Amino acid sequence: MEHAVEFRKITKRFGSVIANNSVDLYLDRGIIMSLLGENGSGKTTLMNMLAGIYFPDEGQIFVDGKPVTIASPKDAYDNGIGMVHQHFMLVDVFTAAENVALGLEDGKYDMKAVAARVQEISDKYGFGIDPNKKIYDMSVSEKQTVEIIKILYRGADILILDEPTAVLTPQETQNLFKVMKNMKEDGKAIIIITHKLNEVMEVSDVVAVLRKGEHIKTVRTNETNPDELTEWMVGRAVELDIARLDPVNPTPRITIAGLSCRDSEGVKKLDDVGFIAYGGEILGIAGIAGSGQKELLEAIAGLRHLDSGSIIYSPEGAAPQELVGKTPMEIREAGVAMAFVPEDRLGMGLVGGMGMPGNMMLRSWKQGKGIFVDKKAPEKLAEDVYKFLEVVTPSLDYPVRKLSGGNVQKVLVGREIASSPTVLMTAYAVRGLDINTSYVIYNLMAGQKAKGVAVIFVGEDLDVLLQLCDRILVMCDGKVSGIVNARTTTKEEIGLLMTSEGGNK
């Protein structure tokens, strides 16, 4: 039997960087393959060549045993290949059926017929989508469903899903897995790019591992385990445990009440948010993307104007202080050592044209006397972060904007933790990082907690939140829908809170 798709000696270079090096890999129909690898291992590049976004420098791709040339996404569709990317490409004011119809050949289509076919696909695989529902009325899961239906409508039977569960609740993830298994039973060949090992073990039939652009191994999922897969990804054994101690004498550090704000278009982003973050604990924040997590951290850091509310900071051995109305610099000068790891690394956290020492100096230059700045301390810190977090850079002075996203993140996280905060706020602190560095960061957070720091950790991996945090605050549509004990709650309970405004505030 011919393979549905096969890579033979595929090589792709970007300048002097070899993203994929002579990769041999195949996938059969009726199989779900998980593609694993660290950040920069070449997995997305390889799939982008199958989807027609990149073209290989060497090697050949075969579909059903025949050599094919895939120089564009249209070529991919012509060969029955479709890819669903992390960022959806949908028109909000159109219906599901209208979005599916966009881009069809010659632009000639009967919308009733398109809607009927969308309904047929939905019913066949269990999507549960309304063809006539507007995109702006849909959940993230429904939008993702429309993207999958788009490629099925065009005849794709080789599907690539790039991090499909990153924005889904546990319940939505389980529904997606059911649909994937239905498509597998229908003979589809499915590749899922993911970093969540528990999901790999649950949904896939085989796992292919890439490391530094090379294909290391393909193995049946039921013949391996997460520790073994991690070792193949990293090249050495990695401890996948997070040291979580019980909070010791937790004391209120940040007390928030009635926090509300709107965006530039007047849409409410925070709605009467209130909670307490304690020193000596890690407070996780969960929620579907866009539920107000980013705005909440920006408000505490003094980076966002508020309509109402109070943020009281209670330093050790000193009188409580109101932070609302203060600038970020005034907050720091008032004695609040608050580290903030934003979602937009270069936009708010780092200066792209500077090297590591210069970016380390951004947190300390105000402490210099007159025009003189102590350069030795930032250089020492840069060296420490470089070694401890294994930052990949040609030199310490190399501009951070030229580093990979994962390495930019290492620089930022390392600098913020090294600033000895009393409140440490992080937004997606391990996004883009390899699994080894991610666990280093998790345990650094646990170390900060042990020092009495109040850690507020916004994350998207519920398994990690459950392992790392003491309590988890769940947000839905800018409101607090619940605060749960991370030691006793379940992913299912958190998932329900992520999609409904209930629970105990």
C-alpha positions, 0 to 999 in steps of 0.5 A: 500500500502506498503511503498517503504522504511521504517525505524523502530527504527533505532539506530546507535552509534559511540562509545559513540555518538548516531548518530541516536536514534530509528528513525521511517521514511518511504517514498512512491513511486512517492514522493520526500522527503527532509531530513533536519537537522543541522550539526550532526543531523544524516541525512547522517548517516541514508542515509548511512545505507540505502545505505549499507555504515553503518549497524544499531546497532538496528532496521530494514529497510523494502523495499516494506514491507519486512525486508531486510539486507543491509550490503554493497552497493551491497545489496542496489543495489540488493534492488533497492537503489542507492545513489549519493554522493557529491564527484563523483566517475568517471574515467575522461578518460572514456566516460559516458557509460564506467563509467556506465559499470564499476563494472557491474557483471562479467565485461561482457558487450557489450559497444554498448548496454550499450551506447544505454541503457544510451541514452534510460535512458537519453531520458526518464528522460530528462538528455540530456547526450551523452553516448560517451562523455569523463568525462574530457570534461563534466561540473560538472552538466553532471558528476552528471548526469552520477552518477545518470544514473549509479544507474538508469542503475543498476535498482535503483528506490529508489534514495538518492541525497546528497546535489546535488545542491551544485555545480550547477548553478541556471539553472542546478539546475532547470534542475535537478529538472525537471529530479527529477520530471520526475523520480517521475512521473515514480514512483521513490522514491527520498530522497534529503539531502539539507540545502537550504530551498528555494529548499526544498519548491520548489522540495519536496512533504514532508519534514522529520526533524532530530534533534540530531539524532532523527526524529522530524517530517515529514510534507507535504511541502505545509503545512509548511514554512522555519521558521517552518522548521528551528525551528524544526531543531534547537529546537527554533525560528531562525531569518532568516534575514541578516542585510544589510546596504548600504556601507558608504563612501566605499574606495579602500582597495585592488586593483588587476590588471592582476593577473595570476598564474598556478598550479603545472602541469602548468594549468592556474588557474587565468587569468588576474584577476582584481577588487577593494575591498572597505572598508565598503562593502562585495564583494561576489565571485561566481563561479562553484567549481574550477573556481579560487576562492581558488587561488585568496584568496591564492594569496592575502594572499601571499600563492600562487606564481603569474606569473604576476599581482599587488595587492595594499593594501591601508591602512587608512591614509597611502601610498599604498603598493604592496603585490606581492612578500611578504610572508604572515608574511611580509604582516602582518608585513607591517600592513595588518591585513588580516584574511583568512578562507581557505577551508582546515581548519586544513591544513592551518588554525588550528593546530589539536593537539592544543585546542582552546586557543592554536589556538587563540594564533597562531595569537598573539604569535609574539606580545609577548616579548622574550619568554614570551607570554600573555596566558590570552588574547587567553584564554579569546578569546577562551572562548568568541568564545566558548560561542558566536558560541556555539562550542561543545567541552568537554573542551577548551583544547580538540584537535580541530582535534577531533571536528566535521567539523562544530565545527572546522569551528566555532573555525576558523571563530571566531578567524579570525573575532576576529583578527580585520582585515581591509580586511577579506577574507573567503572561504565557511565560513559556510560550515558544519555549522548549519543554526542558526550559519550560520546566526550568521556568516552572521551578523558578516560579516555585522558587520565587513563591518559596521566597514569599513572592506573590506569583500571578501566572497566566497560562494556557496549559491547564495541566501545568496550572494544576501542577504549579499553582495553589489557586486558579482564578478563572476568567470569562468575558472579563469577569471572574467566574470562579477561584478554585483550589488547584489541588482539588479541582479538575480540568473539567471544572475549570473548563466549565468556568471558562465558558460560563459566568458562575461559581464562587468569586 
